[in-house]
Amino acid sequence: MMVREDLSGILVLDLFGEARIATRPKVPVPVYGERIVDGLRIWDPHRSKLAALLNKSLLAGGLAGFVRDLNLSPGSAVLYLGAATGTTASHVSDLVPDGLVYAVELSPRAIRDLLGLCQGRDNIVPIIEDAFHPERYAPLLEPVDLVYQDLAQRNQAEIANLNVGRYLKPGGALVLMIKARSVDVTADPKEVAKGEVARLEGVEVVSVTDLRPYHQDHWAVVARKRSEVP
């Protein structure tokens, strides 16, 4: 195995002639059955939409630019909306070893696994709450550098607007995973995605990426919060 690149903790490996994305955990223990190679966690694009976006950026030759758009450092703060059992959140926590990942999740079943994950990771803060009501977790949060959202709800853009407006620092990044079938199962998924992008407020859209072949009818939106005008 050879490490081709290390882009702010996102590692590109040459694994048996194939480029793979990985992260470096503090303790090399699998979270969801992923491979551990020389202490690095292979990030599965079929299990994580963020990994799918990273892989597509890598194949298109734009991974370095995407990482710059995220603008994460080891001490960054991340608000993760829809953390579920923590598959992707665990990799995000690898990227900010000295920072914090505020992991918002409402499902009782998912929360059980998420709480188990947090026992071995001191930089994930589990928040059992509805992301549509960001005011409810205001006492727990600081301004964040990245809002990452992956929710199977109809009002995905509205939820992103509420959380970006309240918590994202000016110039900070939004990564929104649009699940078109959760918004409207009867409409053309591509048109649904366009509609959700058009509803975003207070941000400049950097890119919109179709996540096929890894995830059907899913689009990844990367945006940056506009700087406040004095």
Stockholm file with secondary structure:
# STOCKHOLM 1.0

chainA/1-230         MMVREDLSGILVLDLFGEARIATRPKVPVPVYGERIVDGLRIWDPHRSKLAALLNKSLLAGGLAGFVRDLNLSPGSAVLYLGAATGTTASHVSDLVPDGLVYAVELSPRAIRDLLGLCQGRDNIVPIIEDAFHPERYAPLLEPVDLVYQDLAQRNQAEIANLNVGRYLKPGGALVLMIKARSVDVTADPKEVAKGEVARLEGVEVVSVTDLRPYHQDHWAVVARKRSEVP
#=GR chainA/1-230 SS CEEEEEETTEEEEEETTEEEEEECCSSCCCSSSCCEETTEEECCTTTCHHHHHHHHHHHTTCHHHHHHHHTCCTTCEEEEECCTTSHHHHHHHHHCTTSEEEEEECCHHHHHHHHHHHTTCTTEEEEESCTTCGGGGGGGCCCEEEEEECCCSTTHHHHHHHHHHHHEEEEEEEEEEEEHHHHCSSSCHHHHHHHHHHTCCSEEEEEEEECTTTSTTEEEEEEEECCCCC
#=GC SS_cons         CEEEEEETTEEEEEETTEEEEEECCSSCCCSSSCCEETTEEECCTTTCHHHHHHHHHHHTTCHHHHHHHHTCCTTCEEEEECCTTSHHHHHHHHHCTTSEEEEEECCHHHHHHHHHHHTTCTTEEEEESCTTCGGGGGGGCCCEEEEEECCCSTTHHHHHHHHHHHHEEEEEEEEEEEEHHHHCSSSCHHHHHHHHHHTCCSEEEEEEEECTTTSTTEEEEEEEECCCCC
//
